[in-house]
Amino acid sequence: KTGPDEDGVARSILLRPEPEKDEDFIERIKAAFEGMTPAQPVPQPDYVRDDLCTIYTLADMHIGQLSWGREVGEAYDIDIAVKRLRDWVGRLVASAPPSKEAIILDVGDTTHMDDTTNQTPRSKHVLDADSRYFRTIEETVAALSDAVELTLAKHEHVTVVILPGNHSPHSYIPIMFSLAERFRLNPRVTVWKEPNTFWAHSFGKNMFAATHGDKTTPQRAVLFMADEFAEMWGQTRHRFLWTGHLHSAKMQDIGGVKHEQLRAMTSRDAYAYSSAYVNRSQLQCITFHAETGELQRS
């Protein structure tokens, strides 16, 4: 707003809109994706094992990140990211046993940026971003949709879990809702739609849990599992917790829970390289038996 004051001096005043409430933002996202053309059905596999569940762990994909290979050792952009996601999930599906249940578990930082400012939401660090935010969301949804269809060819039912991360505290929402709308007519696909940073699920005597890892320690997360999901905890024997965030692999036993810090799918960016962080990009799938726990991994 610009205009003279009572003394005739011209002044400019910046009027800031009221911040949106999370509930309003979610409703707008839901409205935008309602009516999306559903995916064509994928033929159901001829044979599956009811006593097995396979989890495809996706961590820190950072789709939308731009890394210059000459500077950091390995190039990374939207095209590389989505090709990597499709190719690697395809190889994992080929190697996985035909378990009846499958879970695509994205533990956060699906996208590198959360909005068009290309800054981290909390610290406002400038990000090396590839192309436009619109394209980032579009390509991410398309690649994850293909990943779902790849798993449907091997497994009878697929659950999709997209968790927020410190780079994507809001951008995970349109991705989650768009996948839910795309597969809304397919009874073989369930998209977990809850406004939570912590996910938990049971399969036979197994308890699965995940969170990004930026808001709590693994030790505190294990205590939270035992208290928040006490009934599930009491009915299971084999318990697992997955986190991401730090981009490096780590495995430890904490109070009856096997905690695994997952490697990132992304390559390093300039900040990580200049800070002397090493990187070994990876996706993996882990298959669990309903009675005996972890069976195999690829």
C-alpha positions as CSV (number, residue, x, y, z in Angstrom):
1,K,0.0,0.0,0.0
2,T,1.5,3.4,-1.1
3,G,0.3,6.9,-0.4
4,P,1.0,10.2,1.5
5,D,0.5,10.5,5.2
6,E,-1.2,13.5,6.9
7,D,2.0,15.6,6.4
8,G,2.0,14.9,2.7
9,V,5.1,12.6,2.8
10,A,4.8,9.6,0.6
11,R,5.2,6.3,2.4
12,S,5.0,2.6,1.4
13,I,3.5,0.0,3.7
14,L,3.8,-3.7,2.9
15,L,0.6,-5.5,3.8
16,R,1.3,-9.1,4.6
17,P,-1.6,-11.6,4.2
18,E,-2.7,-13.6,7.2
19,P,-0.8,-16.9,7.3
20,E,-2.9,-19.9,6.2
21,K,-3.9,-22.5,8.8
22,D,-2.7,-26.0,8.1
23,E,-6.3,-27.2,7.9
24,D,-7.1,-24.6,5.2
25,F,-4.0,-25.6,3.3
26,I,-4.9,-29.3,3.4
27,E,-8.5,-28.6,2.3
28,R,-7.2,-26.6,-0.7
29,I,-4.9,-29.4,-1.7
30,K,-7.7,-32.0,-1.4
31,A,-9.9,-29.8,-3.6
32,A,-7.2,-29.4,-6.2
33,F,-6.7,-33.2,-6.7
34,E,-10.3,-34.4,-6.4
35,G,-11.5,-35.6,-9.7
36,M,-8.0,-36.6,-10.9
37,T,-8.2,-39.4,-13.6
38,P,-7.5,-42.7,-11.8
39,A,-4.8,-45.0,-12.8
40,Q,-5.6,-48.0,-15.0
41,P,-5.7,-51.3,-13.1
42,V,-2.6,-53.4,-13.0
43,P,-3.2,-57.2,-13.3
44,Q,-3.0,-59.0,-10.0
45,P,-0.1,-61.4,-9.6
46,D,-1.0,-65.1,-10.0
47,Y,0.8,-66.1,-6.8
48,V,1.5,-64.4,-3.5
49,R,2.5,-65.5,0.0
50,D,0.1,-64.4,2.7
51,D,2.7,-64.8,5.5
52,L,5.1,-62.2,4.0
53,C,5.3,-58.4,3.8
54,T,7.9,-56.4,1.9
55,I,8.8,-52.8,2.7
56,Y,10.5,-50.6,0.1
57,T,12.3,-47.9,2.0
58,L,12.8,-44.6,0.3
59,A,14.8,-42.0,2.2
60,D,15.8,-38.4,1.3
61,M,15.2,-38.5,-2.4
62,H,15.5,-34.7,-2.6
63,I,13.8,-34.5,-6.0
64,G,14.4,-31.0,-7.3
65,Q,18.0,-30.8,-6.0
66,L,20.7,-29.7,-8.5
67,S,24.2,-30.9,-8.1
68,W,27.0,-30.2,-10.6
69,G,29.1,-33.4,-11.1
70,R,32.4,-31.5,-11.7
71,E,31.9,-29.8,-8.3
72,V,30.6,-32.6,-6.1
73,G,31.6,-35.8,-8.0
74,E,28.2,-36.9,-9.2
75,A,25.5,-35.0,-11.0
76,Y,21.9,-34.9,-9.7
77,D,18.8,-33.2,-11.0
78,I,15.1,-33.9,-11.5
79,D,15.6,-36.2,-14.5
80,I,18.3,-38.2,-12.8
81,A,16.3,-38.5,-9.6
82,V,13.1,-39.8,-11.2
83,K,15.0,-42.2,-13.5
84,R,16.9,-43.5,-10.4
85,L,13.6,-44.0,-8.5
86,R,12.0,-45.9,-11.3
87,D,15.0,-48.0,-12.2
88,W,16.0,-48.9,-8.6
89,V,12.4,-49.7,-7.5
90,G,12.1,-51.9,-10.6
91,R,15.2,-53.8,-9.7
92,L,14.1,-54.2,-6.1
93,V,10.6,-55.5,-7.2
94,A,12.3,-58.0,-9.5
95,S,14.4,-59.4,-6.6
96,A,11.7,-59.4,-3.9
97,P,9.6,-62.5,-3.0
98,P,5.9,-62.4,-4.0
99,S,4.7,-61.2,-0.6
100,K,1.0,-60.5,-0.4
101,E,1.6,-57.2,1.4
102,A,4.0,-54.4,0.3
103,I,4.7,-51.0,1.8
104,I,6.3,-48.1,0.0
105,L,7.7,-46.2,2.9
106,D,9.1,-42.7,2.2
107,V,10.6,-41.4,5.4
108,G,10.8,-37.8,4.3
109,D,12.5,-35.1,2.2
110,T,10.9,-36.4,-0.9
111,T,11.5,-33.0,-2.5
112,H,14.5,-30.8,-2.0
113,M,12.5,-27.6,-1.7
114,D,9.2,-26.9,0.0
115,D,8.0,-24.0,-2.1
116,T,9.0,-21.5,-4.8
117,T,11.5,-19.6,-2.5
118,N,14.0,-22.5,-2.9
119,Q,15.1,-22.1,0.7
120,T,14.9,-24.5,3.7
121,P,11.7,-23.7,5.6
122,R,13.2,-23.3,9.0
123,S,16.7,-21.9,8.5
124,K,16.1,-20.1,5.2
125,H,19.3,-21.6,3.6
126,V,19.4,-21.0,-0.1
127,L,19.1,-24.3,-2.0
128,D,20.6,-25.5,-5.2
129,A,17.3,-26.2,-7.0
130,D,16.7,-27.6,-10.5
131,S,14.0,-26.1,-12.6
132,R,10.6,-25.0,-11.2
133,Y,8.7,-26.1,-8.1
134,F,5.7,-27.0,-10.2
135,R,7.8,-29.4,-12.3
136,T,9.3,-30.9,-9.2
137,I,5.9,-31.9,-7.8
138,E,4.7,-33.1,-11.2
139,E,7.7,-35.3,-11.8
140,T,7.7,-36.6,-8.3
141,V,4.0,-37.7,-8.4
142,A,4.6,-39.4,-11.8
143,A,7.6,-41.3,-10.7
144,L,6.0,-42.4,-7.4
145,S,2.9,-43.5,-9.3
146,D,5.1,-45.7,-11.6
147,A,6.7,-47.1,-8.4
148,V,3.3,-48.1,-7.1
149,E,2.4,-49.8,-10.3
150,L,5.7,-51.7,-10.4
151,T,5.0,-53.1,-7.0
152,L,1.4,-54.0,-7.8
153,A,2.7,-56.4,-10.5
154,K,4.4,-58.4,-7.7
155,H,2.3,-57.9,-4.6
156,E,-1.5,-58.2,-4.1
157,H,-1.8,-55.0,-1.9
158,V,0.4,-52.0,-1.7
159,T,0.3,-49.3,1.1
160,V,2.0,-46.0,0.4
161,V,3.4,-43.9,3.2
162,I,4.8,-40.4,2.5
163,L,6.2,-38.7,5.6
164,P,7.3,-35.0,6.0
165,G,10.9,-34.0,6.4
166,N,12.7,-30.9,7.3
167,H,13.0,-30.0,3.5
168,S,9.4,-31.0,2.8
169,P,7.2,-30.2,5.8
170,H,4.4,-29.1,3.4
171,S,5.3,-30.3,-0.1
172,Y,4.6,-33.9,1.0
173,I,0.9,-33.0,1.3
174,P,0.2,-32.5,-2.4
175,I,2.2,-35.6,-3.3
176,M,0.3,-37.7,-0.7
177,F,-3.1,-36.5,-1.8
178,S,-2.4,-36.8,-5.5
179,L,-1.3,-40.4,-5.1
180,A,-4.5,-41.1,-3.1
181,E,-6.7,-39.6,-5.8
182,R,-4.8,-41.4,-8.6
183,F,-5.4,-44.8,-7.0
184,R,-8.7,-44.0,-5.3
185,L,-10.6,-46.6,-7.4
186,N,-8.0,-49.4,-6.9
187,P,-8.8,-51.5,-3.8
188,R,-5.3,-52.9,-4.0
189,V,-3.7,-49.6,-3.1
190,T,-4.0,-47.7,0.2
191,V,-2.4,-44.3,0.7
192,W,-1.8,-43.4,4.3
193,K,-3.4,-40.0,4.8
194,E,-2.7,-38.8,8.3
195,P,-1.3,-35.4,9.4
196,N,1.4,-37.0,11.5
197,T,5.2,-37.1,11.4
198,F,5.3,-40.6,13.0
199,W,3.9,-43.8,11.3
200,A,3.4,-47.2,12.9
201,H,1.9,-50.4,11.6
202,S,1.8,-54.1,12.5
203,F,2.1,-57.3,10.5
204,G,1.8,-60.5,12.4
205,K,4.3,-60.3,15.2
206,N,6.1,-57.4,13.6
207,M,5.8,-53.8,14.5
208,F,7.0,-51.2,12.0
209,A,7.6,-47.5,12.7
210,A,9.1,-44.6,10.9
211,T,9.8,-40.8,11.2
212,H,12.1,-38.6,9.4
213,G,14.6,-38.1,12.2
214,D,15.0,-34.3,12.3
215,K,12.7,-33.7,15.4
216,T,13.8,-36.5,17.8
217,T,16.5,-39.0,18.6
218,P,16.1,-42.7,17.9
219,Q,16.1,-43.4,21.7
220,R,13.2,-41.0,22.3
221,A,11.4,-42.4,19.3
222,V,11.6,-45.9,20.7
223,L,10.1,-44.7,24.0
224,F,7.4,-42.9,22.0
225,M,6.6,-46.2,20.2
226,A,6.2,-48.1,23.4
227,D,3.9,-45.4,24.9
228,E,1.9,-44.1,22.0
229,F,1.3,-47.6,20.4
230,A,1.2,-49.6,23.6
231,E,-1.3,-52.2,22.4
232,M,0.6,-52.8,19.1
233,W,3.9,-53.0,21.1
234,G,2.4,-55.6,23.5
235,Q,1.1,-57.8,20.7
236,T,4.4,-57.9,18.7
237,R,7.7,-59.5,19.2
238,H,9.9,-58.1,16.3
239,R,10.0,-54.3,16.3
240,F,11.6,-52.0,13.7
241,L,12.2,-48.2,13.4
242,W,13.4,-46.4,10.3
243,T,14.7,-42.8,10.1
244,G,16.5,-40.8,7.4
245,H,17.7,-37.2,7.5
246,L,21.4,-37.7,8.0
247,H,21.9,-39.5,4.7
248,S,24.3,-42.2,6.1
249,A,23.7,-45.8,7.2
250,K,23.5,-46.8,10.8
251,M,22.0,-49.8,12.6
252,Q,21.5,-50.4,16.3
253,D,19.4,-52.2,18.8
254,I,17.5,-49.9,21.2
255,G,15.4,-51.5,24.0
256,G,14.0,-54.3,21.9
257,V,13.7,-52.3,18.7
258,K,16.0,-52.6,15.7
259,H,16.7,-49.0,14.5
260,E,18.0,-48.4,11.0
261,Q,19.1,-45.0,9.8
262,L,18.7,-45.2,6.0
263,R,21.0,-44.0,3.3
264,A,19.7,-41.3,1.1
265,M,18.7,-41.8,-2.5
266,T,20.1,-38.4,-3.5
267,S,23.6,-37.5,-4.4
268,R,25.5,-34.8,-2.5
269,D,24.9,-31.1,-3.1
270,A,27.5,-28.4,-2.9
271,Y,26.8,-27.8,0.8
272,A,27.3,-31.4,1.7
273,Y,30.5,-31.7,-0.3
274,S,32.0,-28.5,1.2
275,S,31.1,-29.8,4.7
276,A,33.1,-33.0,3.9
277,Y,30.1,-35.4,4.0
278,V,30.4,-38.7,2.2
279,N,27.5,-40.2,0.3
280,R,26.5,-43.7,-0.8
281,S,23.1,-43.5,-2.5
282,Q,20.8,-46.5,-1.9
283,L,17.3,-47.8,-1.9
284,Q,16.4,-51.2,-0.4
285,C,13.6,-53.5,0.2
286,I,13.2,-55.8,3.3
287,T,10.8,-58.7,3.5
288,F,9.3,-59.9,6.8
289,H,7.7,-63.2,7.9
290,A,4.6,-62.8,10.0
291,E,6.0,-65.0,12.7
292,T,9.8,-64.9,12.6
293,G,10.5,-61.3,11.6
294,E,13.0,-60.1,9.0
295,L,13.5,-62.7,6.3
296,Q,15.7,-61.1,3.6
297,R,16.7,-57.8,2.1
298,S,17.9,-56.5,-1.3
